[in-house]
Structure formats: C-alpha cells, structure tokens
C-alpha cells in the first residue's frame, strides 16, 4: 500500500477533504506528495518545471516509479471554483483528482473529464455539475 503525504505551505486551512482516500483509490501502490503553495511559489515552480509563465492551479509530475507530486495553489483555485460551478473545497479535491489522473497516464479529453466527474461525485460531499469549459482548465 502506498502513502499520501499532505503539506500545506499556505495560511489557508485545508483539512477535512479525503485526499488520502482518493489517492489510495486511484493510485493504491503509489507514494503521493500533495503540497499546497502560494501564488509566488506556484508561478516559480511552473516556470522552473514547465517553462510556463502563468500561475497554475495544479501541477503534477512523477518523481520515479510509483512516486508522484501534486502541487495545488488554493488562491488560484478559489478564483476558478465558481467557473466550474463548484464550492472552493470541492474544486480543490477536483484539482487533486485531475493531478492523480495525469500521474496515472490520462491526457486531457472527454475520457479524462468523464472519469474526473465520476470520481468527484464518489468522494465529494456535493455532486455539482462541472463546467465543460476546458479552456481555463487546461492551464496547468
């Protein structure tokens, strides 16, 4: 059985979401590091890791066989949650699911979007509909 280590490097409280359960359900033998960061650190990591100059909502990358890291910027998520028709906390869970699916090998598209909605409905306290506008979603 893998592990899921959650670190919050922001001042925003983020407890109570089922990150560990979701990680174990989607990538049971993986070691996942989930880190919440501020705007400056998210932008710096995006520039360093991907050569991109915007502030991402989520970054995910493999660190080796069955070991990955997911970085989420709650400040960006807070601004985007309404666009997706989700409460902020649910959107944070959605971003985590999105990152896990990338680690699992999924690419952006309708198959990934369907799977994201299915998993979110299973683990979130709300089954709010996701906005299908992928223009903003794919900015990570």
C-alpha positions, -999 to +999 in steps of 0.1 A: +000+000+000+013+034-009+012+066+010-001+102+006+017+129+024-002+163+025+016+195+033+001+229+035+025+258+029-002+284+029-021+301+057-054+288+045-069+259+065-075+229+042-084+200+065-113+176+061-110+167+025-105+130+016-072+134-002-056+103+013-087+081+004-088+094-031-051+088-037-054+052-023-084+046-046-068+059-078-031+050-073-031+024-045+006+015-046+019+050-052+036+073-028+020+107-034+031+140-021+004+167-021+016+202-015-005+234-012+015+265-021+010+302-025+009+322-058+046+331-060+058+296-053+033+281-078+044+306-105+081+299-098+076+261-099+056+264-132+084+284-147+111+261-135+094+228-142+075+236-174+089+268-187+055+285-184+049+320-171+014+319-156+002+308-121-011+273-124-040+259-104-023+224-103+009+208-113+016+171-112+047+151-121+062+117-115+093+116-093+100+080-102+083+047-105+050+049-085+060+082-068+045+115-078+040+150-066+009+172-069+011+209-062-021+230-058-024+267-055-055+274-034-055+311-042-059+303-079-084+275-072-105+300-052-108+323-082-116+295-106-141+274-085-171+295-095-163+290-132-166+253-126-198+256-106-182+241-075-175+252-040-139+260-034-132+230-012-148+206-038-127+223-065-095+216-046-105+179-045-112+181-082-078+195-089-062+167-068-081+141-088-070+158-120-034+156-110-037+120-100-052+111-133-023+127-151+001+106-129-020+076-139-013+084-176-045+102-186-044+131-211-069+160-214-100+150-232-135+137-228-125+104-213-105+121-186-133+146-179-159+118-175-136+100-151-130+131-131-167+138-127-173+101-117-146+102-090-155+136-077-192+125-073-180+095-054-157+114-029-171+149-027-200+159-004-216+176-034-222+162-069-223+197-085-220+196-123-187+206-137-185+233-163-172+218-195-152+248-205-118+232-208-101+265-219-094+275-183-089+240-170-060+231-192-038+260-179-016+238-158 
